[in-house]
Amino acid sequence: MNYRTLGKSGLKVSEIGFGAWAIGGQSEAAGVQWGWGDTPESDAIAAVRRARELGVNFFDTADVYGSGRSEEIIGKALGQNWNGIFVASKVGNVTRDGKSGKDWSRKHITWSCEQSLKRLKKDVLELYQLHNPVEEDIRRGDWPETLERLREQGKIRWYGVSVFLPEEALAVLERGAGHSIQLAYNALRQEMAAEVLPLAQKKNFGIIARVPLYYGILAGKFKPDTKFAATDHRSHTLPPETMRELAPRAEKLRALAGDGNFARWSLKFVLAHPAVSTVIPGARNPKQAEANCSASDGAPLPAQQVANARTMWEKDDYLRKLRTGL
């Protein structure tokens, strides 16, 4: 496993991290499914521990993943020894009176942080992130003061913001508060490469790249007519019309990648950008954790392959205009 610096936090994090959304299992908010279907707890714990054995030291979760189950599993898997392990969690999503919303109040952020620490069985969170605020909340909210107060209280060490859109990431960078940005970046979602990633690198913000395999599309798992179970969020985040567009484009990328392992190639593509500190693919069992970690072998993608994938994206109107809350 190779390691990189998470921006101005100075943390040396594994370039392959562990995205813990999937191990939360089913999760419903205001009648909408945001989970991944059933994931046996024994498999989830084994996946976390196997990733740790292979050198992963950065685990990303959130209070709403499985309504806290993801954090609890990480606590059960790693809580006996946190030495050298960094955990990032997120805050802000709430469901009240049957409606989903956001709450960036100091009261809620502080309370949620305390609850996350209890579920994780930790005394301090290495990284605490706002969970996808809109641009206006990033620019005008008092969240930096709240998170600085949590730092002073010793409940968190560093903080950042998870975003959907480039303009939200730019708002974080322009405000200059925090230490990291989590964003979607993969061979089919390259909109962050134009302005956000270079500016983040210049300002020394750590970049946490999520959905590197685009929920399995960039692992070559799915066909244009693939449909997902109702208990899987992809049943609505990757509807048939989206799959019909993305699956053929993934096949074109597979052709660029050659005969090697496509999922490994896709992870290496993300790591090829120098602004990326860590990439956080999910893993629901030890085999998947092993496959993810194999991308950190010290052998970067040939520059021409990276350039070819970049050119393909730049020439594709559909991909350049694609904006989703994923």
Secondary structure, 3 states (H helix, E strand, C coil): CCEEECHHHCCEEECECEECCHHHCCCEECCEECCECCCCHHHHHHHHHHHHHCCCCEEECCCCHHHHHHHHHHHHHHCCCCCCCEEEEEECEEEECCEEEECCCHHHHHHHHHHHHHHHCCCCEEEEEEECCCHHHHHHCCHHHHHHHHHHCCCEEEEEEECCCHHHHHHHHHHCCCCEEEEECECCECHHHCCHHHHHHHHCCEEEEECCCHHHHHHCCCCCCCCCCCCECHHHHCCHHHHHHHHHHHHHHHHHHCCCCHHHHHHHHHHCCCCEEEECCECCCHHHHHHHHCCCCCCCCCHHHHHHHHHHHHCCHHHHHCCCCC
